[in-house]
Every structure is written in structure tokens, then in C-alpha cells.
Amino acid sequence: MQDRRNFLKLTAGAAVGSLAATLPGTVQAKTCGEIHWDENADVIIVGSGFAGLSAALNAKRQNLGSVLVLEKMLVIGGNSAVNGGWLAIPKNPIQLAQGINDDSPEELVKDQIKSGRGMQNDAALRVIANRALDAYHLCINTGVKFREGFNIQVGGHNKARAMRTQHGTGGDITTKLYEAGVKEGIDYRLQHYIEDFIMDGQKIIGVKVRKNYRFPDLTTGSTIFIKANKAVVLANGGFARNMALRAAVDPSLDPTLDCTNALGATGEVTLTAMAHGALPVHMNLIQTGHWGSPDEGGFGWSNALLSIGWHRGVAISVLNGKRFMDERADRKTCSEAIMKNRYADNSPAYPVVFFNHDKYAKDDRVVRALRDKMAWKVDSLDELAAKFNIPAAELKRSVAEFNQHVKNRKDPLFNRKMDTAEVLTGPFVVSRIWPKVHYCMGGLKTDLDARAIDGRSMAPIQNLYAIGEATGGIHGEARLSSTSCLECLTMGIVVAETIKADIQGAV
Ligand SMILES: Cc1cc2nc3c(=O)[nH]c(=O)nc-3n(C[C@H](O)[C@H](O)[C@H](O)COP(=O)(O)OP(=O)(O)OC[C@H]3O[C@@H](n4cnc5c(N)ncnc54)[C@H](O)[C@@H]3O)c2cc1C
């Protein structure tokens, strides 16, 4: 298609050419005049995470024509590839085999409404939850393997409904979706950085791309123009790695916090969409993962280790040796409680989480955590108190009290659900915790069918769609664990159906 020459009269190309150019206010609008299209595709998908890969496969299966996935990085997958592989599916087969028959999409939505704290979009959550089994089957049909018999209750959910991929990483899913897509004729391009959209009035007709781009240097590669015959799907993920944007939208977010995200989560495509009129929502709602460890960088292993800790063990403040939260509450509740633990000079007083060692000594979560020295084995509460400078008497009192609550299966202090809690006898596995910037609840506003909404007309921008973490307003104030993977996979299915319906409607 390289020699195709297609000239068009165009208006309004807005360039967000630099990661430093983080706000639409910095964007310069210019008139493009005539465009030479270097290539064209029926459906262009921006980003190769769960959302983009699912959309690509489903677009192909909906017979929408040629599908081109553009990814700026050297590898596919974005945050999805490095994610923890947790996927919440009500009524999944493992859950049913465990005898849990009282779960449903509506039960999941009930939990999400609670954690959304009134800011969530109930209807959008229902669209996603109702298609959860479709997302699961998409995985199974492409060869994704989940851990046998593994389905647990994670923070803020009222049922055990979180499955986990075989190797505990989203890469188990991205690889299979990608391989299936290659077989089905999808064209994936790496090092293709979306610089701008080409608009014809309120319709997107193509993208300006930096080909052979080498992250993060915007002087690398060369510019090409790719025409979108039918649709452009934005699946460009969140912006947790864009420090300037983070600071601009949420000045209260501690800039010293570590971040779990892949380096490419910088949000420039979202800003470009905004510069072309797309409506952003909830940009200031940025989630911290409360399961971070200060003793490792990025996402690390702490999240996996604490899937034991939150259930079996206890979180204790090093300042006074006391419990300070419901360890099984949602991320926002826990993060806020953890970050109150500070020394007089305001520096973090990292709380500790610990649970019995012997029962889990061979569990890979424990073996790896101890090996990598982001957790430690201690034999007694005295040793624990001495190692982390915790008042020993108070620590012992708190553990004795906790053990009594375990026996009573009731937590009068924080109303934690105690069904999985264990009497703590030692030796213990202990790790330190501190939240990390993790997920953007904000992004582009869409309708329930994934059409991007123009903030000026409040109507869809023609041929422009957005899905996954690039969108906003779905989860409200706090997203529940394991629900982003579900959302991305599901909305990839939905967007393909919507594009098909829009094409048919336009004929
Ligand atoms: C470490 C970690 C662990 C997580 N664990 C879980 C979990 O277990 N379960 C769960 O449900 N959620 C989890 N999450 C959240 C979830 O993984 C993400 O929200 C989800 O992967 C987002 O998928 P996405 O497809 O929207 O975006 P991404 O997977 O981030 O993909 C977006 C892609 O777009 C590309 N892109 C961006 N800008 C451009 C541009 N200008 N041009 C071209 N390409 C561009 C990016 O490079 C990236 O590859 C986790 C997140 C992290 C960071």
C-alpha cells in the first residue's frame, strides 16, 4: 500500500508531539491541507494491551476488513503483559466446581458500586459484567491457561471469583491473543507512535504516525499517514507514568510514590483525543495499589505474597504495634489507612504484614519473596519487633487480640471478614508495605458501546472509539482488583460489535 496516493482536503491536525506536552493547552492546532496517505486499513487500533488485542481479534472475527494494530513500544502488551494475571469472572467453571453457586454478574456489579463510592457508571459496569463469560471464552478459545482449581476472593469482592493465569502474568493472555491474531491475518506494527489524528470535521479519518520510533525519543523514526477506512479504536492505556500529567490532575498524589506501570503508560493519545474535542472524565482519580513493597521496584512480587498475607495474616503499624485497617478492604480504603503511618518528619513508617511461615514454606510466593529479600522469616514476635523497631509489648498484645478474633471468627475492630484468617503462632513471613501508583480510573468518556464522546456536542465523534484503561468514569473512585482485565477483554468484544453496527447503520 506504500505507493497508494490519496489526497484529501483536511482541517485541524493537533499534535501532542512530546511527553512533556502533557496538557491540551500546550497543543497547537494547525491546518494540514492535503495529506498523502502512505497506507490504509479498515480498522486501526492504537495499543496492543488486553483492550487492543481483544478489539483486533474481534474486529477480524466480525469481518470488518483489514485490521492494523499500532504499538509504540518494542514489544506488544503494555501494562497488560506485565500485569498479575488476575481475572474476575462470576460463574467461572472453577468457581462452580468449588461449589459457589450464588455468584452472578449483578453480584460483581454490587461490589463495584460499593467501591465506586457513587462515582461509578453502573450501566457500563453491567455491560462488562454481563459479558464476563464471553471474555473468559475468548481466553480459553485462544489457548490461555488458568491455574487449575485456583479461584479466590480478592479485596473488596464479596465472592471468590478471581482466577489467575498459569504463570501469574497477563503475558499469558496477551501472547495467546497476539498469536491468534497473527494466524487470523491481523497486522501488528511495533515502534509505531501515534502523533496525531487526522480529522475531517467531527470524523476521524486517519492517524499521523511516527514509524520506527524508539521510546522515548520523539526525534527517532519518520512520519507517515495511515488512513482509517472504517474506525480508529483507542486502546492506549493509562497515564500513570506521566509525572507532569499526574501532578496536574491530582496534586495531592505523593510524587515520591513508586509506580507499578510499564514505561509506556504516558497517555499522550488520550491528550491528543482531548485536543480534538474528546471529553475526559475523572482524570484526577488515580489509584494506588496498597500491596506495594518499598523493598522492590515497580509491581514486583509483593502483590502475590500479600494474597496470602491479607487473608491469613495481619497488618501492623510499626509506630505503635497495632492493627490499623481491615486488611481485606478495597484498595482505596487500605491505601489511605497505610499512608497515615508516618514519622514525625512525615517520612513513611512502612507497616508490616505477616503470616505463619510453615504452612506456606513451599508456596512459590513465599519461596521467591524470601529469596529476593523483599520478605523475611522471623521466628518470634520478639524478633519481629526488634527487626522492625516495633514496640514489642504492644505487638504481642495486638497479636493475642487478633488470635482471639480469629477463634471467634469476628473482628470487632475493623469488621474484617475472618473466614480465612489463621491463629498466628510463628515462625512468620513478614514484609513491609507502602502503596504504589497503579491505575487511572479517569480517561476518555465513551457511551456504553465504546464510542468516544465529543465534549462540545456530547455526541460520539464519528468513527472514533475508546476502550480499556484509556477510558474513564466506569469504576468511579476505586477499581476493584481483577476487573480491569475483564473490562479490557470485554470492551474489545463490544467495540467490534459497535463498529459493525455503525457501518451497517451508515449504509
Ligand atoms: C503491574 C500491573 C499489574 C496489574 N495486575 C492486574 C491484574 O492482575 N488484573 C487486572 O484486572 N488488572 C491488573 N492491572 C491493571 C491492568 O493490567 C491494566 O489496567 C490493563 O492491562 C490496561 O490494558 P489496556 O489494554 O487498556 O492498556 P495497556 O495494556 O497499557 O496497553 C496500551 C498500549 O498502548 C500503547 N500506546 C500508548 N501510547 C501510544 C502511542 N502514542 N502510540 C502507539 N501506542 C501507544 C502502550 O505502549 C501500550 O502497549 C495491573 C496493572 C499493572 C501495571
Ligand as a Chemical Component Dictionary entry (heavy atoms), coordinates in Angstrom:
data_LIG
# 
_chem_comp.id                   LIG 
_chem_comp.type                 NON-POLYMER 
_chem_comp.pdbx_formal_charge   0 
_chem_comp.three_letter_code    LIG 
# 
loop_
_chem_comp_atom.comp_id 
_chem_comp_atom.atom_id 
_chem_comp_atom.alt_atom_id 
_chem_comp_atom.type_symbol 
_chem_comp_atom.charge 
_chem_comp_atom.model_Cartn_x 
_chem_comp_atom.model_Cartn_y 
_chem_comp_atom.model_Cartn_z 
_chem_comp_atom.pdbx_ordinal 
LIG C1  C1  C 0 1.829  -4.299 37.204 1  
LIG C2  C2  C 0 0.352  -4.327 36.995 2  
LIG C3  C3  C 0 -0.383 -5.421 37.432 3  
LIG C4  C4  C 0 -1.756 -5.461 37.197 4  
LIG N1  N1  N 0 -2.452 -6.583 37.548 5  
LIG C5  C5  C 0 -3.760 -6.673 37.196 6  
LIG C6  C6  C 0 -4.457 -7.899 37.353 7  
LIG O1  O1  O 0 -3.891 -8.906 37.780 8  
LIG N2  N2  N 0 -5.771 -7.937 36.968 9  
LIG C7  C7  C 0 -6.424 -6.846 36.436 10 
LIG O2  O2  O 0 -7.607 -6.928 36.122 11 
LIG N3  N3  N 0 -5.746 -5.678 36.249 12 
LIG C8  C8  C 0 -4.443 -5.573 36.593 13 
LIG N4  N4  N 0 -3.763 -4.426 36.335 14 
LIG C9  C9  C 0 -4.420 -3.376 35.559 15 
LIG C10 C10 C 0 -4.480 -3.798 34.090 16 
LIG O3  O3  O 0 -3.384 -4.621 33.780 17 
LIG C11 C11 C 0 -4.469 -2.606 33.143 18 
LIG O4  O4  O 0 -5.439 -1.691 33.527 19 
LIG C12 C12 C 0 -4.739 -3.117 31.729 20 
LIG O5  O5  O 0 -3.709 -4.007 31.358 21 
LIG C13 C13 C 0 -4.834 -1.984 30.735 22 
LIG O6  O6  O 0 -4.963 -2.569 29.470 23 
LIG P1  P1  P 0 -5.088 -1.650 28.192 24 
LIG O7  O7  O 0 -5.171 -2.563 27.040 25 
LIG O8  O8  O 0 -6.152 -0.653 28.395 26 
LIG O9  O9  O 0 -3.719 -0.820 28.194 27 
LIG P2  P2  P 0 -2.216 -1.357 28.113 28 
LIG O10 O10 O 0 -2.116 -2.786 28.405 29 
LIG O11 O11 O 0 -1.391 -0.443 28.934 30 
LIG O12 O12 O 0 -1.870 -1.163 26.579 31 
LIG C14 C14 C 0 -1.811 0.117  25.997 32 
LIG C15 C15 C 0 -0.773 0.094  24.890 33 
LIG O13 O13 O 0 -0.856 1.298  24.140 34 
LIG C16 C16 C 0 0.455  1.687  23.777 35 
LIG N5  N5  N 0 0.492  3.110  23.462 36 
LIG C17 C17 C 0 0.347  4.156  24.324 37 
LIG N6  N6  N 0 0.517  5.320  23.669 38 
LIG C18 C18 C 0 0.763  5.020  22.380 39 
LIG C19 C19 C 0 1.054  5.794  21.213 40 
LIG N7  N7  N 0 1.193  7.121  21.276 41 
LIG N8  N8  N 0 1.223  5.153  20.029 42 
LIG C20 C20 C 0 1.142  3.803  19.946 43 
LIG N9  N9  N 0 0.926  3.014  21.035 44 
LIG C21 C21 C 0 0.725  3.617  22.229 45 
LIG C22 C22 C 0 1.258  1.359  25.027 46 
LIG O14 O14 O 0 2.633  1.265  24.749 47 
LIG C23 C23 C 0 0.645  0.027  25.454 48 
LIG O15 O15 O 0 1.312  -1.073 24.909 49 
LIG C24 C24 C 0 -2.391 -4.367 36.567 50 
LIG C25 C25 C 0 -1.647 -3.264 36.150 51 
LIG C26 C26 C 0 -0.283 -3.239 36.357 52 
LIG C27 C27 C 0 0.506  -2.058 35.892 53 
# 
loop_
_chem_comp_bond.comp_id 
_chem_comp_bond.atom_id_1 
_chem_comp_bond.atom_id_2 
_chem_comp_bond.value_order 
_chem_comp_bond.pdbx_ordinal 
LIG C1  C2  SING 1  
LIG C2  C3  SING 2  
LIG C2  C26 DOUB 3  
LIG C3  C4  DOUB 4  
LIG C4  N1  SING 5  
LIG C4  C24 SING 6  
LIG N1  C5  DOUB 7  
LIG C5  C6  SING 8  
LIG C5  C8  SING 9  
LIG C6  O1  DOUB 10 
LIG C6  N2  SING 11 
LIG N2  C7  SING 12 
LIG C7  O2  DOUB 13 
LIG C7  N3  SING 14 
LIG N3  C8  DOUB 15 
LIG C8  N4  SING 16 
LIG N4  C9  SING 17 
LIG N4  C24 SING 18 
LIG C9  C10 SING 19 
LIG C10 O3  SING 20 
LIG C10 C11 SING 21 
LIG C11 O4  SING 22 
LIG C11 C12 SING 23 
LIG C12 O5  SING 24 
LIG C12 C13 SING 25 
LIG C13 O6  SING 26 
LIG O6  P1  SING 27 
LIG P1  O7  DOUB 28 
LIG P1  O8  SING 29 
LIG P1  O9  SING 30 
LIG O9  P2  SING 31 
LIG P2  O10 DOUB 32 
LIG P2  O11 SING 33 
LIG P2  O12 SING 34 
LIG O12 C14 SING 35 
LIG C14 C15 SING 36 
LIG C15 O13 SING 37 
LIG C15 C23 SING 38 
LIG O13 C16 SING 39 
LIG C16 N5  SING 40 
LIG C16 C22 SING 41 
LIG N5  C17 SING 42 
LIG N5  C21 SING 43 
LIG C17 N6  DOUB 44 
LIG N6  C18 SING 45 
LIG C18 C19 SING 46 
LIG C18 C21 DOUB 47 
LIG C19 N7  SING 48 
LIG C19 N8  DOUB 49 
LIG N8  C20 SING 50 
LIG C20 N9  DOUB 51 
LIG N9  C21 SING 52 
LIG C22 O14 SING 53 
LIG C22 C23 SING 54 
LIG C23 O15 SING 55 
LIG C24 C25 DOUB 56 
LIG C25 C26 SING 57 
LIG C26 C27 SING 58 
# 
